[in-house]
């Protein structure tokens, strides 16, 4: 209708309460609570009545209220750097299976590799009084570490063992991975070796790998010839661009990439430019992603136990295990690109 305004009003419906469900089902509130938690004694008919009332009324259990009223939280908070990097979804997948089986609820937030953002998100997560907080690596701001120590909840640091854990650490040595990567290339006879990486100031685990990689080459008398560090997170595009820039100013026979995403970008650059792999240029990555095994020449890389890291971390939380560091190691994949 021209010239007219249609106004619609939405009335917010009051939250359905546990008492209303109990009244509709003809049972006590404690019985409804037992049915919804699937804990304690109740008959099959009682469960049917309660669940029918829940569905009819659209009741949503208040998990936070249940947590505060119980002796322990069922929340496990993940504060992770990225969701675009498959490493962290793999860790979450491993942990979630264990947590769900034991009636814990995983919640997560993403820091984008920003230590300040990690501090803010850790504070927000701790306000929910979780049973545990899981974070990547050991490098946190002083404020984050202080909050975690004072929180009273379990703390699990993932995917690194090169540092002092606040409580539990599950992963592997990134420094050892860097050393083994360099040693592999040296064993293969490569001597003019370069590096392409992403922001090492934010991704401290990649920084540790590069540092030990360089130390190993230096000790062998064959230092890194040239390196290219791109701003921002790792990606296939950055790997391709980084290798293009590196080869424009250095003659190399091998390139070590900060991870498989970047290495795949380098691989595609070589295909586009007609650079034979590995006879003209060897490529080595890190993480052992599935896609790296699917390309015509499987990627030479380090495979990390990402899913297992999540599984073991969750198992330790469920078991309320004592503080410890669990080394899951890594596997060198020779592949066909180096």
N, C-alpha and C positions, 0 to 999 in steps of 0.2 A: 504494500500500500504506500503510494508516494506521499512523502511529507509526514508520515507517521512513524513513531518509534515504538518498537515492541519491547516491553520490559518483562523479563522472566525472573521470578524469585525462587531461590532454592533454599529450602529449610533444612538446616543441619539436624540430622536425627541423633538423639542422645545415644551414647554407647550402651550396648546391651551388657548387662551385668551377669556375674556368676549366679547371683540370687534369682534373677529372672529365668535363667536356664533351669535351675533347680526346681523352681515353682512349676515351670512348664513340663518338666519331666516327672514331677511328683516325688522327688527325692531330696535329700539334704545337700547343702553346698559341699560338704566334705566328700560326698559320694561323687558329685560332678567332678571335683578336683582329682579324685583317684582315677576316674575313667579317662579324663583328658591327659593325665600324666601316665596312663597305663601302668599304674603302680598301686599295689594294695589289692584288697579283696572286693569283688563285685560280681554279680551274675551276668550271664550273657544277655538276659532280657533287660536288665538294668542298663547295660551298655547301649543296647539298641534304643531305649527310651531317651537316654541322655544325648546320643548322637543325633537322633531325630529332632530333638529340641534345639540342639546347636545349629543344625542345618536350617531349620524353620525360622529361627530368630536371627541367623547370620552372626552368631557369636564368634568373636576372635579373642583367644586367650591373651591375657596381659602377661607376657613372659617376663617383663622387667619386674612387675610386682611379685611374680612368683620367685624370681631370683632374690629379691630383697628379703622376702619372707622365709627363704630356705636357708640351709646351713652353708650353701656354696653356690656360686654362679655356674651356669651352664654355657656362658658365652666365652668364645675364644676369639680374640681380636687379632687380625692380620694388618700390619702396616707395611705395605709393599711398595717398591719403587715404580712399577709399571704393570700394565695389563697388555700392552702391545707387544712386549717381549714375552715369548712363549714360556720362558723359564719360570716365571712367577705363576701363571695359570697352571703349569704342571705341578708346582709345589702345592698350590691350593687344592688341586684334584687329589693328590695323594693324601693330604691332611683331612680333607672333607669326608672321604670315605670312612676313615677311622673315627672321626668325631661324630658323624651321624650314627654310626653303629653303636656308639656309647652315649647317645642322646645329648651331645653337645651341639651348640649352634655356632657356626663360623660367621663372623662379620669382617669386612675388610675395607680399607681405605688406601688411596694411591698417592704417593708423595712426589712423583715425577723426579725422583733423585734429588730432591731439594731438602737439605737437612733442617732448614727452618720450618718447612711444611711438615716434615716428619715430626718435629717437636709439637706443633699445633695439633696434628692428628692423633699423636700418642696421648696428649692431654685429653682430647675429646673422647677417645676410646676408653681411657682409664676412668673417666667419669661414669661409665656404665658398670664399673666394678667387675671386669671380666675375670674368669678363672686364670687366663693366661694371655700374654701379648706375644706375638711372633713378629720379628722384624728381620730385615736382610742385613747381614754383616754386623761388624762391631763398631763402625764409625758413626757415632751419634753426637749431637750437641751436648754440652755439659748439662743443659736444662733437661733434655730427654733422659739422659742417664740418671740424673738425680730423681726425676719423677718415677722412673722404672724401679729404682732401688727402694723408694719409699712407698711404692704402691701396695705391697703386700701380696701381689699376684705373681704367678710364675712368669718368667721371661725366657723366651727361646730366640736365639740369634741363629739365622739360617745361612747356608751356602758359603761359609767361611770358617776357617779355623786359625787364621793368622792374627791373633789378638787375644785379649783377656775377656772371657765371657762374663756377663753379669750374673748368669744363672746356668742355663743349659745352652749348649751350642751343638748344632747338627750340620754337618756338611763335609768339607774337604779343604785342603790347603790350596789357595789360589797361587801362592808363590811356588809351590811344588809343580802346579800345572804349567806355569810359565817356564820353569826350568826344564821340565820334560819336553815341552814344545820346542825349545831351543836345541836341546840335545838331539831330538829326533831329526831336525833339519841338518844339524852338523853331521850326524851319522850318514845321512843321505848324500853328503858331499857338497851341500850348498854353502857358499861363503860370502856372497854379496846379498845380504838379507835386509829387507826393509819392513816397515810396520805401518799399518793403517788402523786407526782406532777412533773411538768417539770420545766424548767428554770424560777425561780421566779424573778430573777434580770431583765430579759428582759420583761417577761409578768407581768407587774406591777399589772394588774387587778387580776390575779390569786394570786399574792402575798398579795393583800388586803384581798381577801377571806380567805386565809389560816391564816393570822394574826388575823382576827376577829373570825374565827373558833376556834383557839387556846385560845383566850381571853375568849370566852364563856365557853369552857370546863374547863379552869382554875378557872373561877368564880364558877363553879359547883363542884369544888373539884375533877375533873377527867381529869387531863391534858393528852394531846396526849402522848401515850405510846412510839411510835416510828414513824419516818417518813423517806421516801426515795425520794430524789429529783434527777431526772435524767437530765443530760445536753441535750441541744437541744430542739426542739419543741415537742409539745404533739403528741402522736401517739398511735395507738393500740398496736404496738410492745413494746413501752416504758412502757405502762400501764401493760402489761403482765410481762415484765422483772422486773419492779419496785415492783409489788406485790410478785413475786417470791423471790426477795431479802429481802423484808420486813418480810415475813413470816418465812424466814430462821433464823431470829434473834429475833422475837417477837411473843408472843401468843396474838392474837387479836380476838375480836368478831365483829368488824366493821372497814371498811376502807373508808375514804373520799378521792376522787380523784379530781385532779385539773379541769378535765372536762370529758365529756362523752367519748371522744376518749380513754382516759386513763382508764376510768372505764370499758369500753367494753373489753379492753385488760385484766384487772383484772378478769372480768367475764369469759373470755375464759380460763384463767389460772386455775380458779376453776373447770371448766368443765373438763379440761384435767387431773387434779389431783384428781378428785372425791370429791372435797370439796363442801358440800351441802350449797346452798344459799337459804335463809338467816340463816338457823338454825345453821350452823357452822361458817359462815362468812357473814356479811351484807356488801353490796356495795352501795355507794352513789356517784352520779356524779354531773355534772353541764352543763347546756345548753339546755337540752331537745331535743336532736336530734331525727329525725324520726326513725333512725335505732335502737335507744334505746327502742322504743315502739314495734319494730318488733321482738325482740329476745324472746325466749320461756318464760322467766320471764321479763316482762317490767322493765326497769331500774328505780330505785328510783333516782330522780334528781331535779334540779331546771330548769324550762323552762324559757328561756329569749325571749323577743319580738324582735328578730333580724330583721325580714322583716319590722315590724312596725317602728323600729328605723330608718331604711333607708327612709321609706315613710314620716314620720313626719319631719325628718331632711330636706328632699328635699322640702316639702311643706313650711317650714319656710323660706328657701332660695328663693323660687319662690315668696313668699309673702313679701320678704324683712322685715321680722319680727324683732322687737326690741330684744336686748340681753336678754336671758332668759335660764333657766334650766327646761327641761321637764322630769318629772319622769314617766316612763312607767311601773315601777314595774316589778315583776316577779311572777312566779307561782310554788309552790312546788308540785311536782308530787310524790305521795306516792309509786307508782310502786309496784314491787314484790320482789325486791332484798334487801330491808331493812325493 
